[in-house]
């Protein structure tokens, strides 16, 4: 992974994006979004994750984050992604109403086979796209981006 996308300053505020492999639209189902939201809340309470802004799109997540406590952001995000991958794929398997289950798991399996870090499948793309937000102007710009992203893609009519 390029050093461009690493958490260089442990106390900084970051804009981070992580995406489902092959941009699969997993988060069109509330059940899977709820798992992600519960995991974010857990990381806030137990690991010191500070969330300044966030949006869940159909196939990726944008967050403005920092940390408060001993945990470091790379470990928090790693654990968040690992746990949600496990829980969401389990929910997909158990969801009798999931018409895309076989198709999604074929893609998860194929991605996992191509990545030596995985044993069976892969849910999230390996890398995180992150940008250190070094000043208030950058923070405002990324927060506006988070608010406008679902509007631009047609998920909602207004950022509110």
N, C-alpha and C positions, 0 to 999 in steps of 0.2 A: 504494500500500500504506500502511496506517495506520502511524504512527510507533510505535504500541503494539508492533508485531512487528518491531523492529529491534534489532540488536546495539548497544546504547548504550555499554556498558562493555567495552572490548576484552579486559580481563583477567579478566572474571567467568566464572562457571560458569553454563551455560544448559541448560534443558530445551527441546529442540527436537523438533517433530513435522513430518514431511513425508509427503505422501500421494500415491498414484497418482490420476490424474484419474478422475473418476466412481467412485472407490472400487473400481476393478477389482481383483479378488483375484489379482494376479500372483504373489504370494509363496507360493502354495500349491505351487509347484514348487521343488524344491531347487536346480535349475540356476540359477534367477533369484536366489534367496537367496544362493547362493555368489558370484555376480558382485558383489552388494552388499557382502557380507562382505569379499571380496578388495579392493574399492575402499576400504572403511573402513580396512582394514589398511594399504593404500598411503598413505592420508592420514595415518595415525598415524606411519608411518615417514618419509615424505618431506615432509610439510607441517606437522608438529607438532600434529596433532589429538590431544587427550587425551580418551579415552572413559571416563567414570566409571560408566556404566550404559547398557544399550541393550536393545531388543527389536524384532524384526521381526515385525509382525503380517501378516495376509494381504494387506493393501492399504495399509499405512502403517508408518512407522518412528518410534519414540520413542528419543531419545538424551539423555543428560546429558553435556555436552561442555564443554571449555575448550580453550585452545591453549597451546603451549609453543614459542615461537620467533617468527620474523618474520612468518609468514603470519597473516592476520586471519581470524576465523571466517566472516564473510560470503563471503569468497573461497574458503575451504576447502569450505563447504557448496555454493556455486555450482558449483565444479568437480566435487565428488562427484556432485551431481545430474545435471549435464550428461553426465559420463562414463558413469554407470550407465544413464541414459536411452538413450544410444547403444548401449551393450553389451547391455542387456537386450532392447531392441527387436530388435537384430540376432539375438540368441539365439532370440527368439520366432519370427522369420522363418525361421531355419534349422532349427528343431525340428520334424521331420516328425511327431512324436507330439503336437504342440500342437493340440488339437481346437478351441481358442478363438481361433486366430490371426486369422482374418478378422474376427470380431466385435470383438476387441480393437483391431485396426488401424483399423477403421471409427470406433471411439470416439476413438482417438489422433488420427486425421486430423481429425475434426470439432472436437475441442478445439483443435488446432493452427490450424485455419482461423479460429477465433474469437479467437485471440491474436496480435496483431501482432508479438510478440517471436519467433514461430516461422515457419519457412518451410514445413514439411510436416506435422508432427505434434507432439503434446505428450504426454509420459509422466507427469511429475510435475506436481502442482498448482503454480501459480505461486508462491504465498506459502508461507512457513514459519511455523508457529505456534511462537513461542518465548517463554520466560519466564526472566528473570534470577533465579537462585537466590541470594539475598543472604545467606542464613544456613544453618546446619547443619540447622535444623528443616525448612526448605523443601527442602533437598537430600534429606533422609530421606523426606519426604512423596512427592516425585516418584520416588525410587528404589522405594519401596513400590508406587507406582502402576504403574511399569514391570514389577515382579515380578507384580503381581496382574492386570494387563490380560489376558494370555493365559488366566488361570484364569477370569476373568469371562466371556470370550467362548467358553469351552469348548474351547480349543485344547489345554490341558493340565489335569491334575487338581490339580497342586501347583505352587507357584511355583518350586520347586527345579528 
